[in-house]
Amino acid sequence: MDRILITGTGKGLGGAIAAYYLERGHAVYGINRSINRDLEKYTEFYFLKQDLSLFDEMEKTIPPFLEKAGELDLAILNAGILPEIKDMKECSLEEMYRVMDVNLWSNKVLIDLMFANLKTIRQIAAVSSGASVYGNRGWNAYSISKAALNMLIKLYSQEQPGTHFCSIAPGLIDTKMQEYIYSLPGDRRFPSIDRLKNARSSGQMPKPEEAAKTLAQALEKVSGQKSGSFVDVREM
Ligand SMILES: NC(=O)c1ccc[n+]([C@@H]2O[C@H](COP(=O)([O-])OP(=O)(O)OC[C@H]3O[C@@H](n4cnc5c(N)ncnc54)[C@H](OP(=O)(O)O)[C@@H]3O)[C@@H](O)[C@H]2O)c1
């Protein structure tokens, strides 16, 4: 039985990947700001209700939660938010700080707490995005946060040679995040909106359950690659 920590288990990819491992008899340590009732039926699901943008609170709540696990086979840093699609010049710094806090800095805080409180961590995977490299117009703080996340992981991989690190783009997934894109009107400034809408309506966007399986299989394969690499499940 592996011990797996996952953030963002409330819904979407994080909820599905938690269920994927629980169904296979593993213990999952979930952290999310809201409760996912679907996971409560699993006896090996341990849950911490925590907003991952509240760093001072995290310093207090996470160490006792990690103590229950003692060591981890895998940590999947999945929680993330997508801000409004708009041009950089329309983004306030406050909005961008909020995205960076959740998508980037919460992971630095959590990684530091994990190494301070756990004996061993075999593998850490941060859920990144193709947006970390594409730089499509309108993806503002989201792209910046995911590009910085790739670098955060690369830097930690050199400090912690006993743990395998990767940042991983999970491909397109039909979740609440994509529902927001789907609800947007077409906009010539942001051609990626139409591309994503077409992918969703033509069935090229897997449901979270399917994406969770693809991600779990990719995470097994990735340990053969250099620690700290950015990988995309669509290229594996
Ligand atoms: N969907 C895609 O096509 C796609 C593509 C590439 C990458 N990704 C990445 O995949 C990951 C999962 O995305 P998703 O599509 O599953 O998104 P989602 O359906 O919006 O789920 C995001 C999860 O993160 C949690 N979360 C957000 N802010 C949080 C905070 N401050 N503290 C604690 N938990 C927080 C949410 O909690 P609540 O349940 O409380 O809201 C939710 O459980 C993200 O990192 C995203 O960037 C997604």
Ligand as a Chemical Component Dictionary entry (heavy atoms), coordinates in Angstrom:
data_LIG
# 
_chem_comp.id                   LIG 
_chem_comp.type                 NON-POLYMER 
_chem_comp.pdbx_formal_charge   0 
_chem_comp.three_letter_code    LIG 
# 
loop_
_chem_comp_atom.comp_id 
_chem_comp_atom.atom_id 
_chem_comp_atom.alt_atom_id 
_chem_comp_atom.type_symbol 
_chem_comp_atom.charge 
_chem_comp_atom.model_Cartn_x 
_chem_comp_atom.model_Cartn_y 
_chem_comp_atom.model_Cartn_z 
_chem_comp_atom.pdbx_ordinal 
LIG N1  N1  N 0  -8.560  21.043 -16.737 1  
LIG C1  C1  C 0  -7.572  21.112 -17.617 2  
LIG O1  O1  O 0  -7.792  21.016 -18.841 3  
LIG C2  C2  C 0  -6.158  21.296 -17.141 4  
LIG C3  C3  C 0  -5.143  21.354 -18.112 5  
LIG C4  C4  C 0  -3.826  21.526 -17.694 6  
LIG C5  C5  C 0  -3.526  21.618 -16.351 7  
LIG N2  N2  N 1  -4.526  21.550 -15.421 8  
LIG C6  C6  C 0  -4.137  21.650 -14.011 9  
LIG O2  O2  O 0  -4.670  20.524 -13.317 10 
LIG C7  C7  C 0  -4.898  20.872 -11.946 11 
LIG C8  C8  C 0  -6.326  20.499 -11.575 12 
LIG O3  O3  O 0  -7.207  21.267 -12.394 13 
LIG P1  P1  P 0  -8.760  20.921 -12.575 14 
LIG O4  O4  O 0  -9.073  21.136 -13.993 15 
LIG O5  O5  O -1 -9.077  19.658 -11.885 16 
LIG O6  O6  O 0  -9.379  22.175 -11.758 17 
LIG P2  P2  P 0  -10.678 22.285 -10.855 18 
LIG O7  O7  O 0  -11.738 21.346 -11.293 19 
LIG O8  O8  O 0  -10.972 23.746 -10.794 20 
LIG O9  O9  O 0  -10.155 21.776 -9.412  21 
LIG C9  C9  C 0  -9.152  22.488 -8.737  22 
LIG C10 C10 C 0  -9.017  21.949 -7.332  23 
LIG O10 O10 O 0  -8.048  22.767 -6.642  24 
LIG C11 C11 C 0  -8.626  23.190 -5.406  25 
LIG N3  N3  N 0  -8.141  24.500 -4.971  26 
LIG C12 C12 C 0  -8.139  25.655 -5.681  27 
LIG N4  N4  N 0  -7.689  26.657 -4.917  28 
LIG C13 C13 C 0  -7.396  26.128 -3.705  29 
LIG C14 C14 C 0  -6.915  26.656 -2.495  30 
LIG N5  N5  N 0  -6.640  27.979 -2.340  31 
LIG N6  N6  N 0  -6.726  25.840 -1.446  32 
LIG C15 C15 C 0  -7.017  24.518 -1.544  33 
LIG N7  N7  N 0  -7.495  23.943 -2.662  34 
LIG C16 C16 C 0  -7.688  24.753 -3.731  35 
LIG C17 C17 C 0  -10.108 23.269 -5.687  36 
LIG O11 O11 O 0  -10.816 23.308 -4.470  37 
LIG P3  P3  P 0  -12.417 23.554 -4.379  38 
LIG O12 O12 O 0  -13.027 22.203 -4.678  39 
LIG O13 O13 O 0  -12.615 24.013 -2.971  40 
LIG O14 O14 O 0  -12.728 24.611 -5.387  41 
LIG C18 C18 C 0  -10.313 22.019 -6.528  42 
LIG O15 O15 O 0  -10.458 20.864 -5.727  43 
LIG C19 C19 C 0  -4.613  22.371 -11.826 44 
LIG O16 O16 O 0  -3.312  22.578 -11.306 45 
LIG C20 C20 C 0  -4.678  22.857 -13.271 46 
LIG O17 O17 O 0  -3.910  24.006 -13.476 47 
LIG C21 C21 C 0  -5.829  21.401 -15.783 48 
# 
loop_
_chem_comp_bond.comp_id 
_chem_comp_bond.atom_id_1 
_chem_comp_bond.atom_id_2 
_chem_comp_bond.value_order 
_chem_comp_bond.pdbx_ordinal 
LIG N1  C1  SING 1  
LIG C1  O1  DOUB 2  
LIG C1  C2  SING 3  
LIG C2  C3  SING 4  
LIG C2  C21 DOUB 5  
LIG C3  C4  DOUB 6  
LIG C4  C5  SING 7  
LIG C5  N2  DOUB 8  
LIG N2  C6  SING 9  
LIG N2  C21 SING 10 
LIG C6  O2  SING 11 
LIG C6  C20 SING 12 
LIG O2  C7  SING 13 
LIG C7  C8  SING 14 
LIG C7  C19 SING 15 
LIG C8  O3  SING 16 
LIG O3  P1  SING 17 
LIG P1  O4  DOUB 18 
LIG P1  O5  SING 19 
LIG P1  O6  SING 20 
LIG O6  P2  SING 21 
LIG P2  O7  DOUB 22 
LIG P2  O8  SING 23 
LIG P2  O9  SING 24 
LIG O9  C9  SING 25 
LIG C9  C10 SING 26 
LIG C10 O10 SING 27 
LIG C10 C18 SING 28 
LIG O10 C11 SING 29 
LIG C11 N3  SING 30 
LIG C11 C17 SING 31 
LIG N3  C12 SING 32 
LIG N3  C16 SING 33 
LIG C12 N4  DOUB 34 
LIG N4  C13 SING 35 
LIG C13 C14 SING 36 
LIG C13 C16 DOUB 37 
LIG C14 N5  SING 38 
LIG C14 N6  DOUB 39 
LIG N6  C15 SING 40 
LIG C15 N7  DOUB 41 
LIG N7  C16 SING 42 
LIG C17 O11 SING 43 
LIG C17 C18 SING 44 
LIG O11 P3  SING 45 
LIG P3  O12 DOUB 46 
LIG P3  O13 SING 47 
LIG P3  O14 SING 48 
LIG C18 O15 SING 49 
LIG C19 O16 SING 50 
LIG C19 C20 SING 51 
LIG C20 O17 SING 52 
# 
